[in-house]
Amino acid sequence: EGLGILAVEAAINAALSVIRDTVNTALKFPLI
């Protein structure tokens, strides 16, 4: 169960990173 939670958190973090990069590219403005 612990590994599943870690996998979910890793997937969420990866998705957020992709979204953040996409938004930054679209806006041409660095978001924190």
GIBEL-V926702 format. One record per residue. N is the residue number from 1. RES is the residue in one letter. PHI is phi in radians with two decimals (none if undefined). Layout:
n=(N/N)
res=(RES/RES)
phi=(PHI/PHI)
This chain:
n=(1/2/3/4/5/6/7/8/9/10/11/12/13/14/15/16/17/18/19/20/21/22/23/24/25/26/27/28/29/30/31/32)
res=(E/G/L/G/I/L/A/V/E/A/A/I/N/A/A/L/S/V/I/R/D/T/V/N/T/A/L/K/F/P/L/I)
phi=(none/-1.08/-1.14/-1.10/-1.12/-1.10/-1.13/-1.13/-1.11/-1.13/-1.14/-1.13/-1.07/-1.14/-1.11/-1.13/-1.12/-1.12/-1.08/-1.07/-1.12/-1.12/-1.13/-1.05/-1.18/-1.15/-1.57/0.97/-2.49/-1.23/-1.81/-1.51)
